[in-house]
Amino acid sequence: GARGGGQQSLFGDSGGGGLNVNEGSGAKSGGGKSGGVAKSGSNGNPGGGVNPGDSDNPGSHNPPPPAQRNPDSVHYHMVTTLEDLEKHLKTLSADAAKSGTLSFDTETNSTDPIYARAVGVSLAARPGTAIYIPLDIADDTTKRATGTGGKTSSHEQGSDQSTRGLNPKYVIQKLQPLFNNPNILKIAHNLKYDWLILHRLGLKIKGPLFDTMVAAYLHDAGQKLTMDAISIRYLNYRPIPITDLIGFGKSEKNMEDLAPEEITDYACEDADITLQLAASLRKKLEEDGLMEIATELEFPLIPVLARMELQGIKIDMDRLQAFASELRKDLIALQETIFQKTGTDFNLNSPQQLGDVLFNKMGLPSGKKTKTGQYSTSEAVLQELANEYEVPSLILDYRSLAKLLSTYVEALPKLADPETHRIHTSFNQTIAATGRLSSSNPNLQNIPIRTERGREIRKAFIPEEGFMLVSADYSQVELRVIASIANATQMIQAFEDGEDIHARTAMEIFGLDSLEDVTPDQRRKAKEVNFGIPYGVSAYGLASRLGIPNKEGKQMIERYFERFPGVQTYMTSTIEEARDKQYVTTLMGRRRYIPDIQSGNWNARGFAERTAINMPIQGTAADIIKKAMIEIDELLQREGCRSRMLLQVHDELVFEVAHDEVEELVPKIRGLMEQAFELSVPLEVEVGVADNWLDAH
């Protein structure tokens, strides 16, 4: 995982819309994992985000150009025989025992750690010294640890490349004592990837762990996180580019195609630089008070996520197939209705033809034209028209069903393991600057939930025979965090009394005498206020969401602040603190830099202020569920349960629980989630048990 800074995404990353299965699937197709793509929202500057007062930030001064390796100053060795291995491991073990650190990296034939095969392993325990152990790739390492078999890569096993390394089983056996040692810090860049590769080869990696990619993200989440970029930033050193080895574009090779001699320097440098980066980043995290969140939360979470990815979640292929036929029939019927209503046949997927039919033929009021002179048929335009006209409403239905079909119903079966019917997503720790996890390849965090047809897809996520799916969901966790951070007395009281928080807010802002007096419409409005205000919603924004005059929106906000003064104080003081420090923190100490908070541009500053208010809330909620995940995983490992954690979808965890463990395990899961962190209000978790994800949720 050394050079990758994250993975390419099918279905987009969480929160985004879906992608078709054919897009962005490079991450699945080999090319060496080092081709992983950094998706950290950076501007392409290797220095990345702004870290005020951080002297190593290339954005803040002009450092000397990055150095490159002097071959005479390093000791990099390729291990070719078993005697050689014994000799080098002896030296490496002594160095690791002395320094208390061991850096490792794997070279493989694919960016997908569930199916990739290891080409070699590199190790370093002293700066400037490293070894590379080529592995015999003819040995079948594609069997997954779950014992369910797997795919071979596009390179068939037993090719002529296959006898140029040592037997992986023997190498792993020799490495195991080093990786078992609790006094040695195990270091890697994108450690989860290497953990999965080595775990599938039979190596057990015991903590403590240190991931340089995660550490760089904690230090400054806005920067580019590839190893090359952070090496330039923190060591002022430019590593060998991967393209020197494998080329790029059409002539790009695979790590499997290269002779071990060609890989050695690159692989050894990976392990060596990662070791040096860890020392530099450790210092940075200590200076910024971020070591605790690294060692208590982010690093221990890595094997938890790896185990979840390895397990995957089963899908019901037959149900999806039946649902696909149903959707295709519905789309044909909808198309016929639209043709009937418009009196003409046309291509519904062509914005040009659709614009012509709606605005020229039918004479509907048209909005502005696009740059190319066509009528806009965007969702917003159609939504506006749908309030008064039937055809735009039918078009929206058509688009929504078509997206459901192509993005999920047809795409999911192609992504499942053909033998086990399980889908293995990747959970990304270093993409969202708030600390929330995201999911890709495919993104299982945006499986639709808002529409009835969309929800049907969740029915296709099922447990293995002898198991049930359990969904455990934090109830209104962000509102509880707000109440706690802002010390909002009435809110705290409402949560402690187990009241309906939206009804309570409605009672306060509409000046009612009791909760019984609250109408459903008032509760709906209060819900928008509850979720909108802490994210900096304006009177105009609230009014347009609720379809009420601006004046009424303004009054509701004023009334809210009168009744919950703590929230306004929190918002004001957080913005002031962000201006002063240029960053904000969560309750557990996670930090996010907000350089635009002092921007002269009104829009940029407004966005920065809303970010400053939101990050401690969303970030604390993310930290809480991560803490719970670590504790639940510890419980499952300690008690030797057959049950396993499969998914995290923001405030929800999904488990596959053995029938005979449900009764005992479910209350324990709930207990660990509710006690994961102490707020000034109780945390509450809702749990459901069923034979599919929809009914469990």
Secondary structure, DSSP 8 states (H G I E B T S, - for coil): --S--S---SS-STTS----TTTTGGGGS-S-GGG----S---S-TT-S--TT-TT-TTTS-----B---GGG-EEEE--SHHHHHHHHHHHHHHHHHHSEEEEEEEES-S-TTT--EEEEEEEEETTEEEEEEB-TTS---S-TTSS-----SS-TT-TTTTSSB-HHHHHHHHHHHHH-TTSEEEETTHHHHHHHHHHTT----S-EEEHHHHHHHH-TTS--SHHHHHHHHH-B----THHHH--GGG---GGGS-HHHHHHHHHHHHHHHHHHHHHHHHHHHHTT-HHHIIIIIHHHHHHHHHHHHH-EEE-HHHHHHHHHHHHHHHHHHHHHHHHHHTS---TT-HHHHHIIIIIIS------B-TTS-B---HHHHHHHHTT-HHHHHHHHHHHHHHIIIIIITHHHHHS-TTT-EE--EEESSS-TTS--EEESS-TT----SSHHHHGGGGGEE--TTEEEEEEEESSHHHHHHHHHHT-HHHHHHHHTT--HHHHHHHHHTT-SSGGG--HHHHHHHHHHHHHGGGT--HHHHHHHHT--HHHHHHHHHHHHHH-HHHHHHHHHHHHHHHHHSEEE-TT--EEE-GGGG-SSHHHHHHHHHHHHHHHHHHHHHHHHHHHHHHHHHHHHHTT-S-EEEEEETTEEEEEEEGGGHHHHHHHHHHHHHTSS--SS---EEEEEESSHHHH-
